[in-house]
Every structure is written in C-alpha cells, then in structure tokens.
Amino acid sequence: MTDRRDSAHVLAIKALGWLAARDDLFEAFLANSGASASDVRENAASPAFLCGALDFVLMQDQWVLDCAGALAIEPQSLVEARAILGGGDMRHWT
C-alpha cells in the first residue's frame, strides 16, 4: 500500500470505530448494510467494507461533522479517504 492508501485505511478504521461506539448509528449501519456485528469484526480491514462504512457516515452532514470532530480531522478527509479506498470515486459530502 502507498502512504496515502495506508492513511486512508487507518482513517476509515477510525471512522468505523466511531460508528461502532454510537449505538444508534451502529444499529442503523448494520440494518442498512445487512452486516452483523461479527461481519464487522471479520471485515474491518477490508477496503470494500470500509468504503461501505464511510458511505454510511457520508449519508448525513451531521454524521460527517460529528465523526470529523471526534477524530479531530477536517470533514473533507472522510471524503478523501473514501475516494482513495474506492479507487478514485470522489464524492462531495454536502
């Protein structure tokens, strides 16, 4: 992995951790993705799974802001991590 890809991967794992710590959002993520808690543990390192987690966070502006604030990053960093892990699929979170 490149440094950018490694950084995106680490950030996505942190975002997944943030999501997992928010019971209300985590339950919604599981329902939305069809994943179980054990699936999350098994696939937490998978770039495709992490893209799905980032896509979920990016669905709501407030989630983006809350996650970015908790991780002490700029909101755009979540979009950039998603794009890098997804092979360049750029999105705008607003």
Buried (B, 14 or more C-beta within 10 A) or exposed (E): EEEEBEBBBEBBBBBBBBBBEBEEBBEBBBEEBEBEEEEBEEBBEBBEBBBBBBBBBBEBEEBBEBBBEBBEBEBEBBBBBBBBBBEEEEEEBE
